[in-house]
Amino acid sequence: MAAAGPSVFLLMVNGQVESAQFPEYDDLYCKYCFVYGQDWAPTALPLASVSRVDGGAGAEEGPWTVTRTEERRQHGDKGLEEGISQITSKSQDVRRALVWNFPIDVTFKSTNPYGWPQIVLSVYGPDVFGNDVVRGYGAVHVPFSPGRHKRTVPMFVPESTSKLQKFTSWFMGRRPEYTDPKVVAQGEGREVTRVRSQGFVTLLFNVVTKDMRKLGYDTGPPDTQGASGPSPPQGLPP
Amino acid sequence: MNPKEEKVKIITEEFIENDEDAGVGRQKKTPKVARQKRKKRLPTTGPEEMVSENPHFNQQEPVQEDSDTRPLSMTSRRGPRSLPPIPSASRTGFAEFSMRERMREKLQAARSKAESTLLQEIPTPRPRRLQSPSEKELETEFGTEADEEVQRTQKEDDSQSYSRVKFCDSVRKIKPKPPVPPGFPSAEEAYNFFTFNFDPEPEESEEKPKAKNRDGTNQEEEEGEEEEPPVQEHKMDEEELLSAKDDEDFLLGLDHAAEDFVVVRPADYESVHVRLQMEKELLFVPSRLTVPTYKKLPENVQPRFLEDEGLYAGARPEVPRACQNIMENRLLTQEPGRKWFGDDGKILALPNPTKGFPSRPPVLTQEQDIKAELETLYKKAVKYVHRSQHMIGSGDPSGNFQLDIDISGLIFTHHPCFSREHVLAAKLAQLYDQHLARQQRNKAKFLTDKLQALRNAVQTELNPAKPHKSLDTTQKAINEYKSEIRQTRKLRDAEQEKDRTLLKTIIKVWKEMKSLREFQRFTNTPLKLVLRKEKVDQKTDEEAYEAEIQAEISELLEELMEEYERKMEGYRAAYQQWKAWKKAQRAKKKKKKQEHPDEEMEEPYPGEEPVKPVPPEPTDRALVEQQVRERAARSRRRPGEPTLVPELSLAGSVTPNEQCPRAEVLRREDVKRRSIYLKVIFNDKEVSRTDSRPLGADFRVHFGQIFNLQIFNWPESLMLQVYETIGHSGTTLLAEVFLPIPETTIVTGRAPIEEVEFSSNQHVTLDHEGVGSGVPFSFEADGSNQLILMTSGKVSNGVAWAIGENGIPLIPPLSQQNIGFRSALKRADAISSIGTSGLTDLKKLAKWAAESKLDPNDPNNAPLMQLISVATSGESYVPDFFRLEQLQQEFNFVSDEELNRSKRFRLLCLRSQEVPEFRNYKQIPAYDREIMEKVFQDYEKRLRDRNVIETKDHIDTHRAIVAKYLQQVRESVINRFLIAKHHFLLSDLIVEEEVPNISSEGSGILGLSLFKLAEQKRPLRPRRKGRKKVTAQNLSDGDIKVLVNIIRAYDIPVRKPTASKFQQPSRSSRTFSEKRAASPTAHSPTHSADYPLGQVLVRPFVEVSFQRTICHTTTAEGPNPSWNEELELPFRAPNGDYSTTSLQSVRDDVFINIFDEVLNDVLEDDHERGRGIHTHIERHWLGSVKIPFSTIYFQAKIDGTFKIDIPPVLLGYSKERNLMIERSFDSVRSLSEGSYITLFITIEPQLVPGESVREKFDSQEDEKLLQATEKFQTECALKFPHRQCLTTVTDISGKTVFVTRYLKPLNPPRELLDACPSSPQATAELVARYVSLIPFLPDTVSFAGICDMWSTSDQFLDLLAGDEEEHAVLLCNYFLSLGKKAWLMMGSAIPEGPTAYVLTREQSHYLIWNPCTGHFYGQFDTFCPLKSVGCLIGPDNIWFNIQRYDSPLRINFDVTKPKLWKSFFSRSLPYPGLSSVQPEELIYQRTDKAAAAELQDRIEKILKEKIMDWRPRHLTRWNRYCTSALRHFLPVLERSQGEDIEDDHRAELLKQLGDYRFSGFPLHMPYSELKPLTEAVYSTGVHNIDVPNVEFALAVYIHPYPKNVLSVWIYVASLIRNR
């Protein structure tokens, strides 16, 4: 099969959920997950090497490694496909930024750019009564082209359907939430919802692709997509 | 010293002290407070002083400000010293002034000292106060004095250092000599008092306050030091030093230190001019003046304008002229400045990048609360449309066009105010203009030249030098020339004559005018005609004249000769004719006379008689010459006569008013009063008007105005209205002038100024010299020769289209014009000019482009130009067809066939269409070659088979048809609901708290939640919470498990001792009556003795199989085992699709099989027995429980005791109870026959079951009825939310139907009724059995995600599949037709969950029928699976259970009691008599017995093959003998419905197969498909026996019931030969 060329391409994404701007709220944490199409699967980059390492280590170290391998198998070696961050408070300077610096590290394999992965963010924080309520949902596609990308995602929350419900939801600390945060990465059914803007989350992506060009997908600038040599570092996109 | 001043001093001193006291007392207070106090107090003193003094110390402050917080004593000291000469002056006003001045100084000094001390104590707030605006104002008020002060201080700056020393000395001197007045408590106070008040000497008065002040300061310092030193740190370093020193100095009485450090200078000031000068040196201010172009360009280079050269130059961004100039000037002063300038001398600039129109998206405001009356009504903007065809098409991007109208002036050719002279002058001017025009054209000259040329030509033609030409042509040419000459000559003569008469008229008018001027003795017009004579050479002129005449004469002669010739010809011909006629006449006459003398009258046509022609006269040369000369004399200048050139000039002088008669003066004044303006009327609307300009004495009005009309529509009309205003009275419309709409080629700059004449028909009579208008007047004195002149004039104007910024003329497209305007096209819009069809015709397009002079460099035209260039080059092939999407071809990177052949593309398409096979296809390979062909096989097969009925799988054809039909119904319904699935509700997407319900009735959310608020957020002892439900979206294989907890079982059949060959038959099941009574069966204890004590009766274990995964428990012992084990089975969704719909359609069953583990000793030799145990484990199937996955899925958990489905015959086992063992509780538990197992089944994690589609179906029911159902349901739900209440259901076509319509007596099959006509109960059972034989197929499976669908009974029988409702409806209908009282009973049962049962009323009791199994239970049967009853449905009513309990054991079924049953139809809503949806009658076909037999054979064969397949490593032998025995036995089982035969059968078998160990059982099920049969056989595990010498027996019997309902019996057995 090696001679025939690759049958999948790989997309490696790392980076971090850097910070957020939520002017009205404090002490927030964030969750992220990925939404991707049917042709996509999260993967560990060198599948063969992972299994080899596990095998070798397992033989040496006994039960601990076994459990770890077990665990890894359960999680499917998917990298950090989803995560929940620490709670952060606002900085005291003028920026009033909420910094998480929460790492993202995931590798996908795919046969088809359709359903390109999107990262879905949801931000939560306590309200006046101390209940955890959602402060924002947002989603953005993982950048297509290799390199370093900074993305600022506007966040929003669903609105209550009536004033009374708004009040009670505020009072009870049970604001309307999406049944599934992944809704924000889809277009279907959005027409029934009303949302309100909340703030911004800044994400940093470092994207590496492999074999995209070989499969006929040209996403990056020509010099960085070359098969040979590492791509020169790109400046921050404006 | 004047006492007033003294007084003031005292007061001042007082308040200073006061102030100090205050300062000391309230050191924390800001000085401002003190100061305000001071101010308040001052007015109490003499007001005069106040005025003079108060400002002063304010004024003094700026000086202090300079020194700010320094010890200010210095300032005060300086003051006095500056004034030494002044006190010496006499007591004049000045002296007084100076005195006052000094006083002020002193005061100032004292005050500043006080302040300084204060400041030292409280320094920080000080500066702020000093800068208060009020003080500043005061400062400026006394500006002069301030200046003085400044100067003074300046002067003193130099001398300060030494004066300080002096001062110190003086202070020392003063100090020792204070007079001490007695009676005062403090020496110091006294001292102060006296020194201040009573010292008349100015010197002293200056010094003493200082001393006093110093003392005061000292005091304060001493006090202040204790508290305040740290405050000083806030000051500058210098000040710190100072203050430290000051303290010392004060203590020492020395004050010198301050001056050492403080330099007081005036503020630096430079005059404005100086500063400007300096700034000019430093700063560069670019000039605002326009830079001449030559400066911006290299030497000797002319500016080059690209536009003029025809190149495209984009519009420059707009920059104000001034800014541009500044920039240019700045650039020019810089070194490489020129490089910024382009060839045209302007700053290089890119084209203006801004868009001309805003692209901001429309703001969508959604205000909900706007009141209706306040709401804004949207009305579409309506353009002014004159006529519809002038509308601009909506597609037209720019609707702004511009028409420039230049109105330069107006001249009256006649005006009422014209005097007679004016009339003549106008006439003269007109004539002169005419003359000039003729002169310019000079037609006479042109014609003369032409004549000359023609003559020459004739001459050359006649010249024989050209012999080659044929005579004919020459002659012809000559003739043509000659006729030409003649014409030309005539024309010339006419022209010349006109010229001459014009000249004569001019001269005549001029003479008239001159005479008029002389007559009236004044001149009104400056017109003056000068006739310039141009001398001509007499001789040559005469010669030319003569030559001309001669030539003319000769030509005329020639002409006349020709004419003569021609006439002669005519004459001759006529003469001949006449002669002939004459002759004939004569002959006739003769004849007549001879023959008919009477017929004289016969000559009919007297006119016909030709006249005798007269021969033409020959031309006379003399006559011709005379004529020619006469004409020449008339029309031509006489030879030698000088040429007269009239020249009209305005050089003449107009007689001034004084010298004119009164009438004329009046006229002139009248003219002056008049003014004229013009209105511009565009499309009958006034768009603008000119200024009103006075009418000049020469009756000319100059406007010189240009109007830019921004227009939308094609101009319909353009008109100027001339208005005249006389004095201040109203205006009159003089005339309307229609202007022609310019051709589209006429654009601004190219338009000529044209004069358009106008005239008015108004009648004006004036009482002065003016001639009026429309009124006759005469030049003659006698009034003869009257003239009537109307007001008229000319407007000189220019109308042109404006040119837009980008050089495109702003002309509306042609489409707006009338068709008549077509000729005037040269349009910017290609489509409108050449029509839409022209676009496809490239040649036309190119032609148009060439005609319309498109700018080829304008990017707007680039695509067009390219197209045209391609088209005109002739290389491209222009197709002669029209295509809608021309570019489609460009995107077709592969052909359609190739695209369709691509497997990958196909796969992607199918997946996106959500075709079931591919809906969840993951990772479609990147290459075609990696896609296996077999991927599509299933799909293609399905497509192929859609219409082909395939009988292979469905052995029996009818079922195949039904299956197909079902499949199709399912598909169509699923497709409908797939669409519905994509409609989302808010609740699908958003989890939101419900609207709280304050009333505590019901759930009372608010109250509960309020209570919750007080709850701890993280309690130490958390309460158990429900399991988290998982939405099915993000699941994958292996995430879901089915948990089966097997707790215990009761009454497992026990082994029979093999020894006993014969047993007394015992009834294992009860008769009907027994069941009803639920009385314990009397078991015969016959065999109990057979059991050897302690022998294991049975060793059962449970095996659970699900999706071919098998788990089993450990083995327990005894007929009532207890396992209490949890088994975990993984769940795999079909195609890996874990969506709700997919999960709902899972049709797998959970099989719970109970086996008996039998250990067989396999050792054959007894002698080996001692050494080891060799046993063989056999397992014997005892029974099973089957639970569909869908039930588990919907119920979330299943918890209860189930009856084990035990085959009617279980060879080797019996249900005999060992009374000996179980005596104690037998009476309790053996109430019901059969074995039971207690189970708990659930799914982990809990899945959210799909909701039924909430789409509201349309209905044919009455609207009122539907409302009533809703009301009924909500009422019921409010009372008992968990009880099922059913009023409407959905029929198979998706319509809502009232449920009672389904109930109607329907006839059961005849043969069932005939089977046992005597016993109605037996018939009922038989009918129930028949119904139960119809295969069960839950709705949720067939119509995944869809609410319950009810099919009518005939549909149900046709489909041969349905769920509980259909079964129940059919059974109920049968019972109704049997004459029973029957109801449909909605409730929940185990394990089905919500389900439908049938309730019948027998004589005294109620029976509950399970329609799916055919079993029936008494109302008080504890093992009845129905656990709760929600409602009863009869054919004409619905009753909802409103009793306290819902268990059938505890409720009363008497529906007539309204307290127990809430009925739908009642007195308020009577039953309207709803017609049934059921058919009138059910028609049953007899099932083809032969087909059934065939099916039976095939099933047997297939099952045998299957068993062999399941035993791949073992040989499978079939015992034919046994098989035939079994086959023989199955119909008996069917006949007896599986009861009462076991023992007979056993006996028979034993008889036949005596030496076999036999284990087997008959399975009974309704027939639907093959798969359930094989599954059932597989689950028994018969094939698992791997004893080498095992033999199998399998028999199938199918009993056909009417309507293709088949009852299938499968007897499976394994035999092991006993040795």
Interface residues (C-beta under 8 A of the other chain):
Chain A: P6 S7 V8 F9 Q38 D39 W40 A41 S110 T111 N112 Y114 F129 G130 N131 P158 S160 T161 S162 L164 Q165 T168 S169 M172 R174 P176 E177 Y178 T179 D180 K182 V183 E188 G189 R190 E191 V192 T193 L215
Chain B: L908 R911 N920 Y921 K922 Q923 I924 P925 A926 Y927 E930 H982 F984 L985 L986 D988 L989 I990 V991 E992 E993 V995 P996 L1006 S1009 K1012 L1013 K1017 T1031 Q1033 N1034
